[in-house]
C-alpha cells in the first residue's frame, strides 16, 4: 500500500470508527449549508417575484416634453402665463432609446381632441400591442381593436351612451375619422374618460405625424440603477423631461431589501453556531486521539502528514455535508416558495458551489484550532498519557 492510499485508508477508518461524532458533524454541516442554500434560493426567487409584481404597476419612467410658457404682463402687472402644447419627436425618442442601451418596454402616446357631434372628446393614440404588455390591469368588455376601430373608456361610454359595435365619425384638424367601437375599457383611472385609437391614425387626423405627447417606459432596473438610467436618458434628450415613477415600486423593493437582510442575519447566526459546534467536536476528537497521534509520530509520521489526515477528514466531511445540504436546502426552498408565494422555486445549479463552499469553510475553519494542537503535540508526552 503506497503512502497516499494509506492516508486515505486512515481517514476513512477514523471516520467509520467514530460513527456518532461523524454523523453529528455531517448533520451540523448539512444543516448550515442547507439553510444557506434555501435562503439564497428563496431570496433569489423573491427578487424575481417582486420584479414581476412591480411590472403590474405599470411604467417606471415617463418622458414628457417641456411646456412652452409665455409670461403675459406689462410693467408691474402680471396677467398670467400662456402655455402652448409642445410635442416629442418620435424618431428622436427612438434613437435615444437605442443609443442608451436600456432594456425597457415602451409605450408611445399622443393626446388630443377630436370633435364628435356637439362635443369635443379627449382622444389618445396608442399602440395597442404595447398597451396590453405594459398595462395588464386594463379590462376590456368586447375585443381589442384592429385598424379602423377604437375602444372607449367606461365613464365616457356611459356618458355618451356608447356600446361595442357602434360607429363614430370624429372630425380632426382637416380630416374625418370613421371608427367602429370594438370594446369598452375599464382601468379605474383616467383612462375611463378617454377614447383610444391607433397612434398613426390619430397622428394623421391631428396633422401631427411623427409627434408624441408622452412616452412610458418599463425599465428592468431598480433603486439607484433606475436613477442612473433616467439620468443617462436625460443626457440624450436634453430638451425633454425624464421623470421617475416609483412610489409603489420603492415600497416593494424596500420591503424586499429588509427581508433579505433578515435572512442574511439568520444565516450568519446559524453559520457561527455551526462553526462553534464543529470546532468543539473536532477539539474533543483530538483530545481523545492523543495517544494515536503520538504513536503515528513515533512510527515516523511527520507533523504535516498527521495534520493532513485531520485535514482530509474535515474536507471529506465538508464535501459530504455540502452535497447533502444542497439537496436538502433545495427541498426546503421549494416548500417555502410553494407555501408562502404559491410559486415554484427556480432551479439554480450554481448554488451547489455555495453549499459546498459553506460546508468546506466551516469544516476547515472549525478544524483549524485542533490541527494546530496536532502540529504542536509532543509524541512522547502523549504516549505517556500526559
C-alpha beads as a LAMMPS data file, in Angstrom:
LAMMPS data file: protein, C-alpha beads

386 atoms
385 bonds

1 atom types
1 bond types

-500.0 500.0 xlo xhi
-500.0 500.0 ylo yhi
-500.0 500.0 zlo zhi

Masses

1 110.0

Atoms # bond

1 1 1 0.000 0.000 0.000
2 1 1 1.566 3.306 -1.068
3 1 1 1.607 6.383 1.147
4 1 1 -1.384 8.130 -0.474
5 1 1 -3.645 5.081 -0.236
6 1 1 -2.501 4.585 3.336
7 1 1 -3.550 8.147 4.255
8 1 1 -6.947 7.709 2.565
9 1 1 -7.423 4.413 4.389
10 1 1 -6.633 6.081 7.736
11 1 1 -9.103 8.912 7.069
12 1 1 -11.958 6.560 6.156
13 1 1 -11.243 4.208 9.068
14 1 1 -11.097 7.122 11.523
15 1 1 -14.478 8.431 10.380
16 1 1 -16.035 4.949 10.400
17 1 1 -14.651 4.181 13.869
18 1 1 -16.324 7.277 15.360
19 1 1 -19.724 6.963 13.732
20 1 1 -21.537 9.025 16.344
21 1 1 -19.346 12.087 16.017
22 1 1 -19.112 11.691 12.230
23 1 1 -22.910 11.678 11.920
24 1 1 -23.160 14.669 14.276
25 1 1 -20.633 16.683 12.250
26 1 1 -22.339 15.746 8.983
27 1 1 -25.697 16.824 10.409
28 1 1 -24.313 20.177 11.589
29 1 1 -22.581 20.911 8.270
30 1 1 -25.584 19.770 6.231
31 1 1 -27.907 21.926 8.341
32 1 1 -25.752 25.025 7.931
33 1 1 -25.209 24.604 4.185
34 1 1 -28.865 23.678 3.594
35 1 1 -30.012 26.834 5.363
36 1 1 -27.618 28.986 3.319
37 1 1 -28.815 27.272 0.125
38 1 1 -32.510 27.511 0.990
39 1 1 -32.393 31.167 1.980
40 1 1 -30.293 32.007 -1.075
41 1 1 -32.741 30.326 -3.459
42 1 1 -35.760 31.864 -1.701
43 1 1 -34.123 35.304 -1.775
44 1 1 -33.413 34.993 -5.497
45 1 1 -36.943 33.754 -6.189
46 1 1 -38.416 36.584 -4.096
47 1 1 -36.435 39.154 -6.064
48 1 1 -37.802 37.911 -9.378
49 1 1 -41.298 37.572 -7.920
50 1 1 -41.262 41.168 -6.659
51 1 1 -39.946 42.334 -10.044
52 1 1 -42.893 40.600 -11.724
53 1 1 -45.322 42.202 -9.274
54 1 1 -43.781 45.654 -9.757
55 1 1 -44.320 45.309 -13.512
56 1 1 -48.058 45.168 -12.830
57 1 1 -47.928 48.740 -11.528
58 1 1 -47.026 49.971 -14.991
59 1 1 -44.272 52.234 -16.292
60 1 1 -41.467 53.409 -14.006
61 1 1 -40.068 56.113 -16.314
62 1 1 -42.042 58.777 -18.164
63 1 1 -40.738 61.043 -20.930
64 1 1 -42.675 64.285 -21.411
65 1 1 -41.972 67.442 -23.426
66 1 1 -41.111 70.735 -21.793
67 1 1 -44.132 73.027 -21.938
68 1 1 -43.661 76.275 -23.818
69 1 1 -44.512 79.123 -21.367
70 1 1 -45.015 82.810 -22.050
71 1 1 -45.492 85.354 -19.245
72 1 1 -48.166 87.958 -20.156
73 1 1 -47.989 91.354 -18.493
74 1 1 -46.727 94.889 -18.606
75 1 1 -44.785 96.837 -16.034
76 1 1 -45.911 95.792 -12.580
77 1 1 -48.985 93.994 -13.931
78 1 1 -48.960 90.252 -14.451
79 1 1 -51.867 88.745 -16.357
80 1 1 -50.695 85.148 -16.021
81 1 1 -48.985 82.555 -18.168
82 1 1 -49.947 81.302 -21.600
83 1 1 -48.867 77.727 -22.310
84 1 1 -48.561 76.242 -25.752
85 1 1 -48.643 72.500 -26.313
86 1 1 -45.296 71.016 -27.216
87 1 1 -44.545 67.570 -28.542
88 1 1 -41.873 64.906 -28.568
89 1 1 -40.354 63.785 -31.834
90 1 1 -40.962 60.057 -32.111
91 1 1 -37.841 59.407 -34.178
92 1 1 -35.668 61.330 -31.704
93 1 1 -37.002 59.298 -28.769
94 1 1 -36.496 56.012 -30.622
95 1 1 -32.892 56.936 -31.467
96 1 1 -32.176 57.938 -27.849
97 1 1 -33.582 54.652 -26.523
98 1 1 -31.448 52.717 -28.994
99 1 1 -28.283 54.626 -28.001
100 1 1 -28.956 54.302 -24.260
101 1 1 -28.984 50.509 -24.397
102 1 1 -31.823 50.380 -21.854
103 1 1 -33.723 47.108 -21.512
104 1 1 -37.191 48.589 -21.467
105 1 1 -40.691 48.042 -22.771
106 1 1 -42.144 51.244 -24.145
107 1 1 -45.480 52.781 -24.963
108 1 1 -45.881 55.865 -27.187
109 1 1 -48.833 58.198 -26.574
110 1 1 -50.353 61.180 -28.360
111 1 1 -53.242 63.008 -26.742
112 1 1 -55.517 65.498 -28.448
113 1 1 -59.161 66.364 -29.074
114 1 1 -61.496 65.338 -31.851
115 1 1 -64.976 66.746 -32.466
116 1 1 -67.988 64.431 -32.334
117 1 1 -71.492 65.761 -32.811
118 1 1 -71.684 68.767 -30.456
119 1 1 -68.781 67.923 -28.167
120 1 1 -65.014 67.712 -28.119
121 1 1 -63.694 64.337 -26.978
122 1 1 -60.254 63.782 -25.492
123 1 1 -58.591 61.120 -27.596
124 1 1 -55.354 59.235 -27.061
125 1 1 -53.398 57.456 -29.743
126 1 1 -51.507 54.327 -28.638
127 1 1 -50.048 51.100 -29.932
128 1 1 -52.447 48.521 -28.504
129 1 1 -49.901 45.709 -28.535
130 1 1 -47.667 47.781 -26.225
131 1 1 -50.620 48.686 -24.015
132 1 1 -51.535 45.023 -23.485
133 1 1 -47.986 44.259 -22.285
134 1 1 -47.449 47.387 -20.195
135 1 1 -50.899 47.742 -18.610
136 1 1 -52.195 44.229 -17.900
137 1 1 -54.859 45.514 -15.480
138 1 1 -56.920 47.079 -18.289
139 1 1 -60.217 45.245 -18.578
140 1 1 -61.849 45.144 -21.976
141 1 1 -65.535 44.438 -22.468
142 1 1 -65.565 43.366 -26.081
143 1 1 -62.435 42.974 -28.211
144 1 1 -59.126 44.752 -28.639
145 1 1 -59.292 46.984 -31.714
146 1 1 -57.771 46.459 -35.133
147 1 1 -57.305 49.048 -37.909
148 1 1 -60.285 51.396 -38.141
149 1 1 -61.555 50.516 -34.650
150 1 1 -61.448 52.178 -31.253
151 1 1 -62.022 51.412 -27.579
152 1 1 -63.874 53.802 -25.290
153 1 1 -63.319 54.417 -21.586
154 1 1 -66.099 53.129 -19.351
155 1 1 -67.082 56.557 -17.976
156 1 1 -67.051 58.162 -21.420
157 1 1 -69.128 55.312 -22.871
158 1 1 -71.702 55.702 -20.081
159 1 1 -71.906 59.470 -20.550
160 1 1 -72.272 59.278 -24.346
161 1 1 -74.355 56.058 -24.291
162 1 1 -71.925 54.151 -26.468
163 1 1 -71.559 50.386 -26.758
164 1 1 -69.428 47.902 -28.734
165 1 1 -70.482 47.816 -32.381
166 1 1 -71.448 51.500 -32.587
167 1 1 -69.821 53.719 -35.201
168 1 1 -68.390 57.182 -34.552
169 1 1 -67.466 59.893 -37.027
170 1 1 -64.818 62.143 -35.483
171 1 1 -63.604 65.394 -37.029
172 1 1 -59.919 66.170 -36.774
173 1 1 -57.895 69.104 -37.999
174 1 1 -58.606 68.578 -41.676
175 1 1 -59.840 65.027 -41.759
176 1 1 -62.920 62.978 -40.920
177 1 1 -62.176 59.764 -38.998
178 1 1 -64.765 56.984 -39.068
179 1 1 -64.242 54.380 -36.329
180 1 1 -66.086 51.341 -35.054
181 1 1 -66.163 50.729 -31.286
182 1 1 -64.714 47.291 -30.607
183 1 1 -64.782 47.390 -26.798
184 1 1 -65.182 49.327 -23.565
185 1 1 -62.103 49.720 -21.391
186 1 1 -62.122 49.932 -17.599
187 1 1 -58.982 50.639 -15.590
188 1 1 -60.145 52.595 -12.568
189 1 1 -58.026 55.568 -13.664
190 1 1 -58.140 58.486 -16.078
191 1 1 -58.320 56.049 -18.985
192 1 1 -62.029 55.556 -18.222
193 1 1 -62.726 59.066 -19.545
194 1 1 -60.767 58.752 -22.797
195 1 1 -61.226 57.341 -26.260
196 1 1 -58.336 55.289 -27.667
197 1 1 -57.355 54.625 -31.248
198 1 1 -54.231 53.570 -33.130
199 1 1 -51.377 56.081 -32.838
200 1 1 -50.765 56.528 -36.609
201 1 1 -54.475 57.209 -37.197
202 1 1 -54.593 59.940 -34.551
203 1 1 -51.305 61.485 -35.729
204 1 1 -52.755 61.738 -39.226
205 1 1 -56.110 63.092 -38.008
206 1 1 -54.433 65.830 -35.925
207 1 1 -51.791 66.629 -38.520
208 1 1 -49.023 65.661 -36.058
209 1 1 -47.197 62.938 -37.937
210 1 1 -44.205 61.615 -36.005
211 1 1 -45.076 63.553 -32.828
212 1 1 -45.969 62.412 -29.311
213 1 1 -47.115 63.919 -26.035
214 1 1 -45.853 61.161 -23.723
215 1 1 -43.647 58.060 -23.637
216 1 1 -43.961 55.482 -20.862
217 1 1 -41.107 53.064 -20.162
218 1 1 -40.911 49.933 -18.050
219 1 1 -37.176 49.662 -17.353
220 1 1 -35.833 46.417 -15.904
221 1 1 -33.854 48.169 -13.168
222 1 1 -34.393 49.153 -9.573
223 1 1 -33.142 51.577 -6.952
224 1 1 -30.053 53.522 -7.978
225 1 1 -29.899 51.681 -11.327
226 1 1 -33.191 53.257 -12.347
227 1 1 -31.928 56.710 -11.377
228 1 1 -28.819 56.174 -13.479
229 1 1 -30.949 55.016 -16.405
230 1 1 -33.119 58.118 -16.140
231 1 1 -30.042 60.370 -15.942
232 1 1 -28.428 58.682 -18.961
233 1 1 -31.606 59.075 -20.976
234 1 1 -31.935 62.703 -19.904
235 1 1 -28.473 63.447 -21.333
236 1 1 -29.566 62.031 -24.691
237 1 1 -32.807 64.040 -24.615
238 1 1 -31.799 67.431 -23.141
239 1 1 -34.924 69.269 -24.301
240 1 1 -37.431 66.947 -22.617
241 1 1 -38.108 65.753 -19.064
242 1 1 -37.418 62.194 -17.923
243 1 1 -39.339 61.566 -14.713
244 1 1 -39.211 58.583 -12.374
245 1 1 -42.486 56.981 -11.263
246 1 1 -41.524 54.791 -8.316
247 1 1 -43.785 55.149 -5.260
248 1 1 -45.177 51.619 -5.116
249 1 1 -42.077 50.018 -6.580
250 1 1 -39.836 51.686 -3.970
251 1 1 -42.027 50.351 -1.152
252 1 1 -41.888 46.810 -2.547
253 1 1 -38.129 46.908 -3.100
254 1 1 -37.536 48.405 0.353
255 1 1 -39.513 45.604 1.979
256 1 1 -37.632 43.033 -0.092
257 1 1 -34.283 44.504 0.990
258 1 1 -35.284 44.260 4.663
259 1 1 -36.417 40.655 4.271
260 1 1 -33.118 39.773 2.550
261 1 1 -31.187 41.463 5.374
262 1 1 -33.142 39.423 7.923
263 1 1 -32.336 36.229 6.002
264 1 1 -28.671 37.176 5.893
265 1 1 -28.566 37.783 9.647
266 1 1 -30.293 34.478 10.407
267 1 1 -27.855 32.670 8.112
268 1 1 -24.882 34.362 9.798
269 1 1 -26.082 33.310 13.270
270 1 1 -26.577 29.717 12.138
271 1 1 -23.150 29.591 10.463
272 1 1 -21.424 30.943 13.582
273 1 1 -23.228 28.384 15.738
274 1 1 -22.374 25.580 13.324
275 1 1 -18.721 26.635 13.204
276 1 1 -18.533 26.630 17.018
277 1 1 -20.116 23.178 17.135
278 1 1 -17.651 21.802 14.581
279 1 1 -14.683 23.317 16.456
280 1 1 -15.844 21.848 19.757
281 1 1 -16.432 18.385 18.321
282 1 1 -13.109 18.306 16.482
283 1 1 -11.240 19.502 19.602
284 1 1 -12.781 16.678 21.617
285 1 1 -11.731 14.221 18.912
286 1 1 -8.123 15.433 19.072
287 1 1 -8.036 15.056 22.864
288 1 1 -9.362 11.510 22.619
289 1 1 -6.863 10.562 19.901
290 1 1 -3.772 11.945 21.616
291 1 1 -2.103 8.527 22.016
292 1 1 -2.989 7.580 18.449
293 1 1 -1.406 10.795 17.161
294 1 1 1.683 10.252 19.303
295 1 1 2.013 6.685 18.010
296 1 1 1.817 7.848 14.368
297 1 1 4.541 10.414 15.007
298 1 1 6.675 7.859 16.844
299 1 1 6.370 5.474 13.867
300 1 1 7.830 8.052 11.504
301 1 1 4.835 10.125 10.511
302 1 1 5.705 13.796 10.092
303 1 1 3.689 16.559 11.655
304 1 1 2.436 17.643 8.225
305 1 1 1.285 14.101 7.382
306 1 1 -0.628 13.812 10.654
307 1 1 -2.196 17.209 10.014
308 1 1 -3.037 16.041 6.500
309 1 1 -5.094 13.199 7.976
310 1 1 -7.208 15.603 10.036
311 1 1 -7.459 17.989 7.089
312 1 1 -8.631 15.100 4.890
313 1 1 -11.266 14.148 7.464
314 1 1 -12.520 17.746 7.574
315 1 1 -12.560 18.038 3.778
316 1 1 -14.444 14.753 3.338
317 1 1 -16.980 15.820 5.959
318 1 1 -17.281 19.232 4.278
319 1 1 -17.933 17.797 0.816
320 1 1 -20.446 15.242 2.109
321 1 1 -22.221 17.875 4.210
322 1 1 -22.275 20.293 1.274
323 1 1 -23.870 17.783 -1.109
324 1 1 -26.481 16.788 1.474
325 1 1 -27.062 20.452 2.338
326 1 1 -27.685 21.429 -1.291
327 1 1 -30.242 18.665 -1.800
328 1 1 -31.985 19.307 1.493
329 1 1 -31.816 23.110 1.060
330 1 1 -33.354 22.918 -2.421
331 1 1 -36.243 20.886 -0.991
332 1 1 -36.731 23.437 1.809
333 1 1 -36.686 26.332 -0.693
334 1 1 -39.268 24.574 -2.855
335 1 1 -41.517 24.051 0.176
336 1 1 -41.198 27.692 1.310
337 1 1 -41.882 29.218 -2.112
338 1 1 -44.881 26.953 -2.723
339 1 1 -46.333 27.611 0.737
340 1 1 -45.645 31.356 1.012
341 1 1 -45.572 32.609 -2.598
342 1 1 -47.692 29.939 -4.329
343 1 1 -44.937 29.521 -6.917
344 1 1 -42.144 27.097 -7.702
345 1 1 -38.567 27.864 -6.711
346 1 1 -36.271 28.094 -9.690
347 1 1 -33.538 25.512 -10.179
348 1 1 -30.169 27.213 -9.593
349 1 1 -27.303 24.705 -10.114
350 1 1 -24.541 27.123 -9.095
351 1 1 -25.962 27.223 -5.564
352 1 1 -24.384 23.765 -5.204
353 1 1 -20.996 25.526 -5.238
354 1 1 -22.187 27.862 -2.473
355 1 1 -23.422 24.927 -0.410
356 1 1 -20.108 23.063 -0.849
357 1 1 -18.144 26.238 -0.102
358 1 1 -20.074 26.939 3.119
359 1 1 -19.709 23.351 4.345
360 1 1 -15.994 23.133 3.483
361 1 1 -15.290 26.518 5.033
362 1 1 -16.990 25.570 8.305
363 1 1 -15.326 22.150 8.427
364 1 1 -11.816 23.502 7.786
365 1 1 -12.245 26.595 9.951
366 1 1 -13.615 24.512 12.815
367 1 1 -10.669 22.133 12.468
368 1 1 -8.039 24.882 12.413
369 1 1 -7.565 25.018 16.172
370 1 1 -7.418 21.228 16.637
371 1 1 -4.960 20.911 13.716
372 1 1 -2.635 23.456 15.351
373 1 1 -2.820 21.362 18.520
374 1 1 -1.903 18.262 16.493
375 1 1 1.052 20.093 14.970
376 1 1 2.411 21.066 18.400
377 1 1 1.675 17.729 20.112
378 1 1 4.702 16.022 21.706
379 1 1 4.566 12.248 20.871
380 1 1 6.479 11.204 23.996
381 1 1 4.170 13.052 26.378
382 1 1 1.048 11.873 24.514
383 1 1 2.142 8.219 24.695
384 1 1 2.653 8.618 28.432
385 1 1 -0.912 9.996 28.668
386 1 1 0.176 13.487 29.719

Bonds

1 1 1 2
2 1 2 3
3 1 3 4
4 1 4 5
5 1 5 6
6 1 6 7
7 1 7 8
8 1 8 9
9 1 9 10
10 1 10 11
11 1 11 12
12 1 12 13
13 1 13 14
14 1 14 15
15 1 15 16
16 1 16 17
17 1 17 18
18 1 18 19
19 1 19 20
20 1 20 21
21 1 21 22
22 1 22 23
23 1 23 24
24 1 24 25
25 1 25 26
26 1 26 27
27 1 27 28
28 1 28 29
29 1 29 30
30 1 30 31
31 1 31 32
32 1 32 33
33 1 33 34
34 1 34 35
35 1 35 36
36 1 36 37
37 1 37 38
38 1 38 39
39 1 39 40
40 1 40 41
41 1 41 42
42 1 42 43
43 1 43 44
44 1 44 45
45 1 45 46
46 1 46 47
47 1 47 48
48 1 48 49
49 1 49 50
50 1 50 51
51 1 51 52
52 1 52 53
53 1 53 54
54 1 54 55
55 1 55 56
56 1 56 57
57 1 57 58
58 1 58 59
59 1 59 60
60 1 60 61
61 1 61 62
62 1 62 63
63 1 63 64
64 1 64 65
65 1 65 66
66 1 66 67
67 1 67 68
68 1 68 69
69 1 69 70
70 1 70 71
71 1 71 72
72 1 72 73
73 1 73 74
74 1 74 75
75 1 75 76
76 1 76 77
77 1 77 78
78 1 78 79
79 1 79 80
80 1 80 81
81 1 81 82
82 1 82 83
83 1 83 84
84 1 84 85
85 1 85 86
86 1 86 87
87 1 87 88
88 1 88 89
89 1 89 90
90 1 90 91
91 1 91 92
92 1 92 93
93 1 93 94
94 1 94 95
95 1 95 96
96 1 96 97
97 1 97 98
98 1 98 99
99 1 99 100
100 1 100 101
101 1 101 102
102 1 102 103
103 1 103 104
104 1 104 105
105 1 105 106
106 1 106 107
107 1 107 108
108 1 108 109
109 1 109 110
110 1 110 111
111 1 111 112
112 1 112 113
113 1 113 114
114 1 114 115
115 1 115 116
116 1 116 117
117 1 117 118
118 1 118 119
119 1 119 120
120 1 120 121
121 1 121 122
122 1 122 123
123 1 123 124
124 1 124 125
125 1 125 126
126 1 126 127
127 1 127 128
128 1 128 129
129 1 129 130
130 1 130 131
131 1 131 132
132 1 132 133
133 1 133 134
134 1 134 135
135 1 135 136
136 1 136 137
137 1 137 138
138 1 138 139
139 1 139 140
140 1 140 141
141 1 141 142
142 1 142 143
143 1 143 144
144 1 144 145
145 1 145 146
146 1 146 147
147 1 147 148
148 1 148 149
149 1 149 150
150 1 150 151
151 1 151 152
152 1 152 153
153 1 153 154
154 1 154 155
155 1 155 156
156 1 156 157
157 1 157 158
158 1 158 159
159 1 159 160
160 1 160 161
161 1 161 162
162 1 162 163
163 1 163 164
164 1 164 165
165 1 165 166
166 1 166 167
167 1 167 168
168 1 168 169
169 1 169 170
170 1 170 171
171 1 171 172
172 1 172 173
173 1 173 174
174 1 174 175
175 1 175 176
176 1 176 177
177 1 177 178
178 1 178 179
179 1 179 180
180 1 180 181
181 1 181 182
182 1 182 183
183 1 183 184
184 1 184 185
185 1 185 186
186 1 186 187
187 1 187 188
188 1 188 189
189 1 189 190
190 1 190 191
191 1 191 192
192 1 192 193
193 1 193 194
194 1 194 195
195 1 195 196
196 1 196 197
197 1 197 198
198 1 198 199
199 1 199 200
200 1 200 201
201 1 201 202
202 1 202 203
203 1 203 204
204 1 204 205
205 1 205 206
206 1 206 207
207 1 207 208
208 1 208 209
209 1 209 210
210 1 210 211
211 1 211 212
212 1 212 213
213 1 213 214
214 1 214 215
215 1 215 216
216 1 216 217
217 1 217 218
218 1 218 219
219 1 219 220
220 1 220 221
221 1 221 222
222 1 222 223
223 1 223 224
224 1 224 225
225 1 225 226
226 1 226 227
227 1 227 228
228 1 228 229
229 1 229 230
230 1 230 231
231 1 231 232
232 1 232 233
233 1 233 234
234 1 234 235
235 1 235 236
236 1 236 237
237 1 237 238
238 1 238 239
239 1 239 240
240 1 240 241
241 1 241 242
242 1 242 243
243 1 243 244
244 1 244 245
245 1 245 246
246 1 246 247
247 1 247 248
248 1 248 249
249 1 249 250
250 1 250 251
251 1 251 252
252 1 252 253
253 1 253 254
254 1 254 255
255 1 255 256
256 1 256 257
257 1 257 258
258 1 258 259
259 1 259 260
260 1 260 261
261 1 261 262
262 1 262 263
263 1 263 264
264 1 264 265
265 1 265 266
266 1 266 267
267 1 267 268
268 1 268 269
269 1 269 270
270 1 270 271
271 1 271 272
272 1 272 273
273 1 273 274
274 1 274 275
275 1 275 276
276 1 276 277
277 1 277 278
278 1 278 279
279 1 279 280
280 1 280 281
281 1 281 282
282 1 282 283
283 1 283 284
284 1 284 285
285 1 285 286
286 1 286 287
287 1 287 288
288 1 288 289
289 1 289 290
290 1 290 291
291 1 291 292
292 1 292 293
293 1 293 294
294 1 294 295
295 1 295 296
296 1 296 297
297 1 297 298
298 1 298 299
299 1 299 300
300 1 300 301
301 1 301 302
302 1 302 303
303 1 303 304
304 1 304 305
305 1 305 306
306 1 306 307
307 1 307 308
308 1 308 309
309 1 309 310
310 1 310 311
311 1 311 312
312 1 312 313
313 1 313 314
314 1 314 315
315 1 315 316
316 1 316 317
317 1 317 318
318 1 318 319
319 1 319 320
320 1 320 321
321 1 321 322
322 1 322 323
323 1 323 324
324 1 324 325
325 1 325 326
326 1 326 327
327 1 327 328
328 1 328 329
329 1 329 330
330 1 330 331
331 1 331 332
332 1 332 333
333 1 333 334
334 1 334 335
335 1 335 336
336 1 336 337
337 1 337 338
338 1 338 339
339 1 339 340
340 1 340 341
341 1 341 342
342 1 342 343
343 1 343 344
344 1 344 345
345 1 345 346
346 1 346 347
347 1 347 348
348 1 348 349
349 1 349 350
350 1 350 351
351 1 351 352
352 1 352 353
353 1 353 354
354 1 354 355
355 1 355 356
356 1 356 357
357 1 357 358
358 1 358 359
359 1 359 360
360 1 360 361
361 1 361 362
362 1 362 363
363 1 363 364
364 1 364 365
365 1 365 366
366 1 366 367
367 1 367 368
368 1 368 369
369 1 369 370
370 1 370 371
371 1 371 372
372 1 372 373
373 1 373 374
374 1 374 375
375 1 375 376
376 1 376 377
377 1 377 378
378 1 378 379
379 1 379 380
380 1 380 381
381 1 381 382
382 1 382 383
383 1 383 384
384 1 384 385
385 1 385 386
